[in-house]
Amino acid sequence: MKKLPLFIWSCLAFTAFFFSCAGSPMVQENPPPETEPALSSGGTSSGGIHSDGTYPERQAKPPIPEYIMGKGVLLPQDMAAFLLNANPWADKDFVENLASLYAEEADIEGVNHDAAFAQMCLETGFLSYGGLVTPDMNNFCGLGAIGPGQNGVIFPDPRTGVRAHVQHLKAYATDAPLKQPLVDPRYRYVRYGSSPAISGLSGRWAADRSYANKIDNILERLYTFVYGY
């Protein structure tokens, strides 16, 4: 057999090596790192942070209401939790029902239920009482409580007492007619519409000149409790 030149043997060897490598998969030494799937529009990552790195918008604490008439912003359960925090000895079921009554009765008459509830907290000492009015009277705003022998009006149940309070507040705020049947026996003594603003209750509802400021302070505490700042 005739020997092939060395050059031809070299070419054959290179060709065999090339075809043997062609069938092998290529391996990347440094593959790209795995990435997490992108969050959908509006999604948040852990901790409540938006995908663009911003924090979700926090609901702003509302301003203290200036007027008696208006729409309250708090839920009954928020108002109840606030009162129970101030007076942990109060009956929880009673407080929760009372807060619901204020929201219902005030909203029907167009009275701001946040303001009415705050005034109730002031008048009753957060349902601790201690003055002329006692818990069994269902009188939540001191109606008719003038002095010894005039302890105040007695109402048959909490709803009637709340309704009377709301009606008395509305009488100060406006001369518009009531939507509910009249239960406030002192309604006729008010000069209707004489005090649309909460500030006007000082010297009218009570002789205390800082009376309205005390309601405002409770409203501030109430909103801070609910909104957290």
C-alpha positions as CSV (number, residue, x, y, z in Angstrom):
1,M,0.0,0.0,0.0
2,K,1.4,3.3,-1.1
3,K,1.9,5.7,1.8
4,L,0.1,9.1,1.7
5,P,2.1,12.2,2.1
6,L,2.2,13.8,5.6
7,F,0.3,16.8,4.4
8,I,-2.7,14.7,3.3
9,W,-2.7,12.9,6.7
10,S,-2.8,16.2,8.5
11,C,-5.8,17.4,6.4
12,L,-7.7,14.1,7.1
13,A,-7.1,14.4,10.8
14,F,-8.3,18.0,11.0
15,T,-11.5,17.1,9.0
16,A,-12.4,14.2,11.4
17,F,-11.9,16.5,14.4
18,F,-14.1,19.2,12.9
19,F,-17.1,16.9,12.2
20,S,-16.8,15.3,15.7
21,C,-17.2,18.7,17.3
22,A,-20.0,19.9,15.1
23,G,-22.5,17.6,16.8
24,S,-21.7,18.7,20.3
25,P,-23.9,21.4,22.0
26,M,-22.2,24.6,22.9
27,V,-22.0,25.4,26.6
28,Q,-21.9,29.0,27.9
29,E,-19.4,29.4,30.7
30,N,-21.3,32.4,32.2
31,P,-25.0,32.1,31.6
32,P,-27.1,35.2,32.3
33,P,-28.6,35.2,35.8
34,E,-32.2,34.2,36.2
35,T,-34.5,37.2,36.7
36,E,-37.8,37.5,38.5
37,P,-40.9,38.0,36.4
38,A,-41.9,41.7,36.2
39,L,-44.8,42.8,38.4
40,S,-47.9,43.7,36.6
41,S,-49.0,47.3,36.3
42,G,-50.0,48.6,39.7
43,G,-48.6,45.6,41.6
44,T,-46.6,45.9,44.7
45,S,-43.7,43.9,46.0
46,S,-43.1,42.8,49.5
47,G,-43.6,45.5,52.1
48,G,-46.3,47.2,50.1
49,I,-43.8,49.1,47.8
50,H,-44.9,49.6,44.2
51,S,-42.9,48.1,41.4
52,D,-41.6,51.5,40.5
53,G,-40.1,51.9,44.0
54,T,-42.7,54.2,45.4
55,Y,-44.9,53.6,48.4
56,P,-48.7,53.3,48.2
57,E,-50.5,56.6,48.8
58,R,-51.7,56.8,52.4
59,Q,-55.2,58.2,53.0
60,A,-54.9,61.7,54.4
61,K,-56.4,62.6,57.8
62,P,-59.5,64.7,57.1
63,P,-59.7,68.2,58.5
64,I,-61.7,68.9,61.6
65,P,-65.3,69.7,60.5
66,E,-66.3,73.3,61.1
67,Y,-70.0,73.0,60.6
68,I,-72.7,70.9,62.3
69,M,-74.4,69.9,59.0
70,G,-72.4,67.7,56.7
71,K,-71.3,64.2,56.1
72,G,-69.2,62.3,58.6
73,V,-66.3,60.3,57.3
74,L,-65.8,57.7,60.1
75,L,-67.2,54.2,60.2
76,P,-69.1,53.2,63.3
77,Q,-66.5,50.6,64.3
78,D,-63.8,53.2,64.2
79,M,-65.8,55.5,66.5
80,A,-66.6,52.6,68.8
81,A,-62.9,51.5,69.0
82,F,-61.9,55.1,69.9
83,L,-64.4,55.3,72.8
84,L,-63.4,51.9,74.1
85,N,-59.8,52.9,74.0
86,A,-60.6,56.0,76.1
87,N,-62.9,54.1,78.4
88,P,-62.0,50.4,78.4
89,W,-64.6,49.7,81.1
90,A,-67.5,50.6,78.9
91,D,-69.7,47.8,77.6
92,K,-68.4,46.8,74.1
93,D,-71.7,45.8,72.7
94,F,-73.4,48.9,73.9
95,V,-70.7,51.2,72.5
96,E,-70.8,49.5,69.1
97,N,-74.5,49.8,68.9
98,L,-74.4,53.4,70.0
99,A,-71.8,54.3,67.3
100,S,-74.1,52.7,64.7
101,L,-77.1,54.7,66.0
102,Y,-75.1,58.0,65.7
103,A,-74.1,57.2,62.1
104,E,-77.7,56.3,61.1
105,E,-79.6,59.0,62.9
106,A,-77.2,61.8,62.0
107,D,-76.9,60.8,58.4
108,I,-80.7,60.9,58.0
109,E,-80.9,64.5,59.2
110,G,-77.7,65.6,57.4
111,V,-75.8,66.2,60.6
112,N,-72.1,65.3,60.7
113,H,-72.0,62.1,62.7
114,D,-68.3,62.6,63.6
115,A,-69.1,65.8,65.3
116,A,-72.2,64.5,67.1
117,F,-70.3,61.5,68.4
118,A,-67.5,63.7,69.6
119,Q,-69.9,65.9,71.5
120,M,-71.5,62.8,73.1
121,C,-68.0,61.8,74.3
122,L,-67.6,65.2,75.8
123,E,-71.0,65.4,77.4
124,T,-70.9,61.9,78.9
125,G,-67.2,61.7,79.8
126,F,-66.8,58.9,77.3
127,L,-69.8,57.2,78.9
128,S,-68.3,57.4,82.4
129,Y,-70.9,60.1,83.4
130,G,-70.4,61.3,86.9
131,G,-72.7,64.4,86.8
132,L,-76.4,65.0,86.8
133,V,-77.1,62.6,84.0
134,T,-76.9,58.8,84.6
135,P,-76.5,56.0,82.1
136,D,-80.1,54.7,82.5
137,M,-81.5,58.1,81.2
138,N,-80.3,57.5,77.6
139,N,-79.5,61.2,77.5
140,F,-76.2,61.5,75.6
141,C,-75.9,65.3,75.4
142,G,-77.1,66.7,78.7
143,L,-80.5,67.8,77.4
144,G,-82.4,69.6,80.2
145,A,-79.6,68.9,82.8
146,I,-79.6,72.3,84.4
147,G,-79.0,71.7,88.1
148,P,-80.3,70.0,91.3
149,G,-83.9,68.9,90.7
150,Q,-83.4,69.2,86.9
151,N,-81.2,66.3,86.1
152,G,-82.2,66.2,82.5
153,V,-84.6,64.4,80.1
154,I,-85.1,60.7,80.3
155,F,-85.5,58.7,77.1
156,P,-86.9,55.2,76.8
157,D,-84.1,53.7,74.8
158,P,-80.7,54.6,73.2
159,R,-82.0,55.2,69.7
160,T,-84.5,57.8,71.0
161,G,-81.8,59.5,73.0
162,V,-79.4,59.7,70.0
163,R,-82.3,61.0,67.8
164,A,-83.1,63.7,70.3
165,H,-79.4,64.8,70.4
166,V,-79.2,64.9,66.6
167,Q,-82.4,66.9,66.4
168,H,-81.2,69.4,68.9
169,L,-77.9,69.9,67.0
170,K,-79.8,70.3,63.8
171,A,-82.0,73.0,65.4
172,Y,-78.9,75.1,66.1
173,A,-77.5,74.5,62.7
174,T,-80.5,75.2,60.4
175,D,-84.1,76.1,60.2
176,A,-84.7,73.2,57.8
177,P,-87.5,70.8,58.9
178,L,-86.7,67.5,60.6
179,K,-86.9,64.3,58.6
180,Q,-87.7,62.0,61.6
181,P,-90.6,62.3,64.1
182,L,-89.8,64.9,66.8
183,V,-88.5,63.3,70.0
184,D,-86.5,66.3,71.5
185,P,-88.8,68.0,74.1
186,R,-86.5,71.0,74.1
187,Y,-86.4,71.5,70.3
188,R,-88.8,74.4,70.5
189,Y,-86.5,76.4,72.8
190,V,-83.8,76.7,70.2
191,R,-83.4,79.7,67.9
192,Y,-83.3,77.7,64.7
193,G,-80.2,78.2,62.6
194,S,-78.5,80.4,65.2
195,S,-75.2,78.4,65.1
196,P,-74.4,76.6,61.8
197,A,-70.7,76.3,62.9
198,I,-69.6,74.1,65.8
199,S,-67.7,77.1,67.2
200,G,-71.1,78.8,67.8
201,L,-72.1,76.1,70.4
202,S,-69.9,77.9,73.0
203,G,-72.1,80.1,75.1
204,R,-75.2,78.6,73.5
205,W,-75.3,74.9,74.1
206,A,-73.2,75.4,77.1
207,A,-72.1,78.5,79.1
208,D,-68.5,77.3,78.8
209,R,-66.7,79.6,76.3
210,S,-64.2,76.8,75.5
211,Y,-67.0,74.3,74.9
212,A,-66.5,74.1,71.1
213,N,-62.7,73.9,71.5
214,K,-63.3,70.8,73.6
215,I,-65.3,69.2,70.9
216,D,-62.6,70.1,68.4
217,N,-60.0,68.5,70.6
218,I,-61.9,65.2,70.8
219,L,-62.4,65.3,67.0
220,E,-58.6,65.7,66.6
221,R,-58.0,62.8,69.0
222,L,-60.6,60.7,67.2
223,Y,-59.1,61.3,63.7
224,T,-55.6,60.8,65.0
225,F,-56.7,57.5,66.5
226,V,-58.3,56.3,63.3
227,Y,-55.7,57.5,60.8
228,G,-52.7,56.9,62.9
229,Y,-50.9,60.2,62.7
